[in-house]
Amino acid sequence: MQITRHPQNPIVVPGLFEWRKATVFNPAVIIDNGKFYMIERTAGSLTPCKNFLGLLESEDGVNFTHVKDEPIVTPDMLGFPYGSVQDPRIVKIDDTFYLNYALRPCAMNYYPTGTGLPERSIPQYPDGWGDDPQHWLTRSGILTSKDLLNWEYLCDTTPLDINDRDNILFPEKINGKYVLLRRPEEYVGPEYGTEKAAMWITYSDDLIHWEEPKLLAKAGPEPWEQKKIGGSTPPVKTDKGWLVLYHGVDYDSVYRVGALLLDLENPEKIIARTNNFIMEPVPYYEKFGYQVPNVIFPTGNVVKDGLLYIYYGVTDTAIALATVPLDELVNYILAGN
């Protein structure tokens, strides 16, 4: 499968403002009124690594500039002044933008090693913050907006007593219900039908009350996804099914990308799935960076003129872009590769 990395990669890098001088990565991207909009995850420091969300725009999907010189979402806005808001995914349903996010009530200190996962420690926060084990669990939720600048809290999409991230809304209702992908870390064991963290699917009538999730996909037999898998980008509707990119992690913590096709009317049904990864860290900026080596992590995709634009974080340091003809990727998945 030939997926083309953009020659300007990485297309968005840290700097410019204090709140994004350390890292930018794992963006949400959407096309609205012919313009590309990106919501970036940023950090001004790694000690602690408090994350914010910023808004950028672009005419061509490559050259982005900031709409505001301040974050559009902060953990403070969500009631967690020492927290971290992470990994946005965005869809638009009718006239409303819906932003999935992950939130940790307290932010960690990270100390990159350059050769593996960063070492970390717990900062000393005032007023008892960080003392409760729940302060270190990642919950997920949804924000809404009409203009991409002003966001309102809508709901938590996951229980507060487990780690649950990679929550991703489908861009339209299916059979009258909203549909959401999840990745609950603790849903592992014989009673859950999976021995590794996996992808789950759930439904809601109102976006507030969610049904019990069902197991959608778990790690396949190949080494590249044996540690865990999780949803990556919002589903893309094609005439042959919902295209969903997902990430797989091996036991060396290398992040790669696979793909699923889900039934249009019954998204619990997997029509086809790649046996092998379709992307893995190859160029230097995907192998080595400021934080975690060997990471490509797509969180945004859009379609323009038949081309799928895949936006992904690299080494938790910067943002890159790859493209592939949508029909070619769908046919590749259907061919059982």
Secondary structure, DSSP 8 states (H G I E B T S, - for coil): ---EE-TT-S-B-S-SSGGGSSEEEEEEEEEETTEEEEEEEEES-STT--EEEEEEEESSSSS-EES-SS-SB-TTTTT-TT-EEEEEEEEEETTEEEEEEEEESS--EEE--SSSS-EEE----STTTT-SGGGGS-EEEEEEESSSSS-EEEEE-S-TTS-EEEEEE-SS-BTTBEEEEEEETT--BTTTTBSSB-EEEEEESSSSSB---EEEE---SSGGGSSEEEE-S--EEETTEEEEEEEEE-TT--EEEEEEEE-SS-TTSEEEE-SS-SB---SHHHH--SS-SSBEEEEEEEEETTEEEEEEEETTTEEEEEEEEHHHHHHHHHTT-
